[in-house]
Amino acid sequence: MAERNLLKIEVTLGDEVYSEDLSSQLVSPNDLDGLNEALVNLPGKFAWWAVVESRAAAIVDQLERQLELRKAQLFINFERDLTATEGKKPTIDKIKASVRSAGVVQNLETDLEKASLALAQVKVGRQTLQMQKDCLLEVARNFRSEMEYGLTVPGTKQPSKSKRERILDKAKRDVKDVIRKQKEKKGK
């Protein structure tokens, strides 16, 4: 039960909440129709994760910039105020301690930690999808081998001869196309 909860990602980015159950990406189809459908749906899933990741990364970047700017502003203000109240220039450590203890800095650091965690969770989601893609391609290779050599796997439904030939042709084209794209991507 606890494992299932770990596989549910819920990320809040601004006003929007994104959630995904990664356990759905851990299942591989055991028939050609399911395999083809899963392969066809992969680009859309990758796009979704890429958009969510880019939004999460943008929020982290924005918070980092805000934090640095706010720290710089507070440093200047605390240096001026401490100099005025103490009659001498304060030490750098004293100014930095004042900046670190400022509520606005602590709030921004908390927000940055939350945003960084959200970004890390989204990256886990994309990595899981990449693993699913690799698994689906391996299953496709296995199906192709089974079809080429007339092998059958117990429990899988075998299509009629004419449908089988159509599926074989489509599967061969799909697998070759996916393998070609992978090789091109690795070559870049």
C-alpha positions in Angstrom: 0.0 0.0 0.0 2.8 2.4 0.9 4.5 1.7 -2.4 1.4 2.7 -4.3 1.3 6.1 -2.6 5.0 6.7 -3.5 4.0 6.3 -7.1 1.4 9.0 -7.0 2.9 12.4 -7.9 1.0 15.6 -7.1 2.8 18.8 -7.9 1.5 22.3 -7.4 2.9 24.9 -9.7 1.5 28.3 -9.1 -2.3 27.9 -9.0 -2.3 24.7 -11.0 -2.1 21.1 -9.6 -0.7 18.4 -11.7 -1.1 14.8 -10.6 -0.1 11.5 -12.2 -0.1 7.9 -11.0 3.2 6.4 -12.1 1.9 2.9 -11.5 0.0 3.2 -14.8 3.4 3.5 -16.6 4.7 0.3 -15.0 2.3 -1.9 -16.9 3.2 -3.4 -20.3 0.5 -4.7 -22.7 0.6 -8.3 -23.6 -1.0 -8.0 -27.1 -0.2 -6.2 -30.2 -3.1 -3.8 -30.2 -2.3 -2.7 -26.6 1.4 -2.4 -27.5 0.6 -0.3 -30.6 -1.7 1.9 -28.6 0.8 2.4 -25.8 3.5 3.3 -28.4 1.2 5.8 -30.1 0.4 7.5 -26.8 4.0 7.9 -25.8 4.7 11.2 -27.6 1.7 12.9 -25.9 2.9 11.7 -22.5 6.4 12.9 -23.1 5.0 16.3 -24.2 2.9 16.5 -21.1 5.8 15.7 -18.8 8.1 18.2 -20.7 5.6 21.0 -20.3 5.2 20.3 -16.6 8.9 20.0 -16.1 9.5 23.3 -17.9 7.0 25.1 -15.7 8.5 23.6 -12.6 12.0 24.6 -13.7 10.8 28.2 -14.5 9.3 28.5 -11.0 12.6 27.3 -9.4 14.6 29.8 -11.5 12.2 32.6 -10.7 12.4 31.9 -6.9 16.2 31.7 -7.0 16.4 35.1 -8.7 13.9 36.6 -6.3 15.8 35.2 -3.3 19.2 36.5 -4.5 17.7 39.9 -5.3 15.9 40.1 -1.9 19.1 39.1 -0.1 21.1 41.8 -1.9 18.5 44.4 -1.1 18.3 43.4 2.6 22.1 43.3 2.8 22.3 46.9 1.7 19.4 48.0 4.0 20.8 46.1 7.1 24.3 47.5 6.5 22.9 51.0 6.4 20.6 50.5 9.4 23.2 48.8 11.6 25.8 51.4 10.8 23.3 54.1 11.8 22.3 52.4 15.1 25.8 51.2 16.1 27.7 54.2 14.9 30.3 52.0 13.1 30.3 49.7 10.2 29.0 46.2 11.1 30.8 43.0 10.3 29.8 41.0 7.2 28.8 38.1 9.4 26.5 40.3 11.4 24.8 41.6 8.2 24.5 38.1 6.7 23.0 36.8 9.9 20.4 39.6 9.8 19.6 38.8 6.2 19.2 35.0 6.9 16.9 35.7 9.8 14.6 38.0 7.8 11.1 36.5 7.4 10.9 37.3 3.7 14.1 35.4 3.1 13.0 32.4 5.1 9.7 32.4 3.2 11.4 32.5 -0.1 13.8 29.7 0.9 10.8 27.6 2.0 9.0 28.3 -1.4 12.2 27.4 -3.2 12.6 24.1 -1.3 9.0 23.2 -2.2 9.5 24.2 -5.9 12.8 22.2 -6.1 11.0 19.1 -4.6 8.2 19.5 -7.2 10.8 19.7 -10.0 12.5 16.6 -8.7 9.2 14.7 -8.7 8.5 15.8 -12.2 11.9 14.5 -13.3 11.1 11.2 -11.7 7.9 11.1 -13.7 9.8 11.7 -17.0 12.4 9.1 -16.1 9.7 6.6 -15.4 8.1 7.3 -18.8 11.5 6.8 -20.4 11.8 3.4 -18.7 8.3 2.5 -20.0 9.3 3.5 -23.5 12.4 1.3 -23.3 10.3 -1.6 -22.0 7.6 -1.2 -24.7 10.3 -1.2 -27.4 11.7 -4.4 -25.9 8.2 -6.0 -25.9 7.8 -4.8 -29.5 11.1 -6.6 -30.4 9.9 -9.7 -28.7 6.6 -9.7 -30.6 8.4 -9.1 -33.8 10.7 -12.1 -33.2 7.7 -14.3 -32.2 5.9 -13.3 -35.4 9.0 -13.8 -37.7 9.6 -17.3 -36.3 6.0 -18.3 -35.8 6.4 -18.5 -32.1 3.4 -18.0 -29.8 3.3 -17.0 -26.2 0.8 -18.9 -24.0 -2.0 -16.7 -23.0 -1.7 -14.2 -25.9 -4.4 -14.0 -28.5 -3.1 -14.8 -32.0 -4.8 -12.9 -34.8 -6.2 -14.6 -37.9 -3.8 -15.1 -40.7 -4.7 -12.1 -42.8 -5.0 -9.8 -39.8 -1.8 -11.2 -38.5 0.0 -10.3 -41.7 -1.4 -6.8 -41.5 -0.3 -6.4 -37.9 3.1 -7.8 -38.7 3.7 -5.3 -41.5 2.6 -2.4 -39.3 4.6 -3.6 -36.3 7.7 -4.0 -38.4 7.3 -0.5 -39.8 6.6 1.0 -36.4 9.5 -0.8 -34.7 11.9 0.1 -37.5 10.8 3.7 -37.3 11.2 3.9 -33.5 14.6 2.2 -33.7 15.7 4.6 -36.5 14.6 7.6 -34.4 16.5 6.3 -31.4 19.6 5.8 -33.4 19.3 9.3 -34.9 18.8 10.7 -31.4 21.8 8.9 -30.0 23.9 10.1 -33.0 23.2 13.7 -32.3 
